[in-house]
């Protein structure tokens, strides 16, 4: 391997390491109890990191404390497939908690997230 190739490989490793430290934009939650809508069964949810617009009308502390009412408003805005507030209201409590933990972790600073992982 030439010096140039070694430098490129080392640069790629550093970029990968830096990307791992950045805040993730998405999290996948596998549901213990699937959500059934007609012929469709939802077994996993992809949650995206909320931005200020998706948090409108919500109290940040309520979201951080995994408040059920806050999650009922927020999850439909950030989930794929998109949930309804009624879907969230009918979720198994363990699944709601899993989603809430992921949402709360999105809101941690990089420093706090490093200590959390």
C-alpha positions in Angstrom: 0.0 0.0 0.0 1.4 3.4 -1.0 1.6 6.3 1.4 -1.2 8.1 -0.5 -3.4 5.1 -0.1 -2.6 4.8 3.6 -3.5 8.5 4.0 -6.8 8.1 2.2 -7.7 5.0 4.3 -6.7 6.8 7.5 -8.8 9.8 6.5 -11.8 7.6 5.8 -11.5 5.9 9.2 -11.3 9.4 10.9 -14.4 10.6 9.0 -16.3 7.4 10.1 -15.3 7.9 13.7 -16.4 11.6 13.6 -19.8 10.6 12.1 -20.4 8.1 14.9 -20.0 10.9 17.4 -22.5 13.1 15.6 -26.2 13.1 16.6 -28.1 10.5 14.7 -30.9 11.7 12.5 -32.9 8.4 12.7 -33.7 5.6 15.1 -35.5 2.3 14.4 -37.8 0.9 17.0 -39.0 -2.7 16.8 -42.4 -3.0 18.3 -43.2 -5.7 20.8 -46.9 -5.5 19.9 -47.4 -4.6 16.2 -49.9 -1.9 15.2 -52.6 -3.3 13.0 -54.4 -0.9 10.6 -56.8 -2.9 8.3 -54.6 -5.2 6.2 -51.4 -3.4 7.3 -49.3 -4.5 10.2 -46.6 -2.2 11.5 -43.8 -4.0 13.3 -41.0 -1.4 13.2 -41.0 2.4 13.3 -38.4 4.7 12.0 -38.2 7.9 14.1 -36.4 11.0 12.8 -34.8 13.5 15.0 -37.4 16.3 15.6 -36.7 19.8 14.6 -38.2 22.9 16.1 -41.1 22.9 13.7 -42.2 19.3 14.7 -41.9 20.4 18.4 -44.3 23.3 17.9 -46.9 23.6 20.6 -45.1 21.1 22.9 -43.3 21.7 26.1 -39.7 20.5 25.8 -39.6 19.2 29.3 -42.7 17.1 28.7 -41.0 15.5 25.7 -37.8 14.9 27.7 -39.8 13.4 30.5 -41.5 11.1 28.0 -44.9 12.5 28.8 -47.6 10.4 27.0 -49.6 13.5 25.8 -46.5 15.0 24.3 -45.6 11.8 22.6 -49.1 11.5 21.2 -48.6 14.8 19.5 -45.0 14.4 18.5 -44.7 10.7 17.2 -47.2 11.3 14.3 -44.9 14.1 13.1 -41.7 12.2 13.2 -42.6 8.5 12.5 -42.4 6.4 9.4 -44.8 4.9 8.6 -46.7 7.9 9.9 -48.7 7.1 13.0 -52.0 8.8 14.0 -52.6 10.1 17.5 -55.0 7.2 17.9 -52.3 4.7 16.9 -50.1 6.2 19.6 -52.9 6.1 22.2 -53.4 2.4 21.5 -49.7 1.5 21.6 -48.4 -1.0 24.1 -46.9 0.9 27.0 -43.5 -0.8 26.5 -43.4 0.3 22.8 -44.4 3.8 23.7 -41.6 3.9 26.3 -39.1 2.6 23.7 -40.2 5.4 21.3 -40.0 7.9 24.1 -36.5 6.9 25.1 -35.4 7.3 21.5 -37.0 10.7 21.2 -35.5 11.9 24.5 -32.0 10.7 23.3 -32.4 12.8 20.2 -32.6 15.9 22.4 -29.4 15.2 24.3 -26.3 17.3 23.5 -23.3 15.6 22.0 -21.5 15.7 25.3 -24.4 14.2 27.2 -25.0 11.6 24.5 -21.4 10.4 24.7 -21.8 9.8 28.4 -25.2 8.1 27.9 -23.9 5.6 25.4 
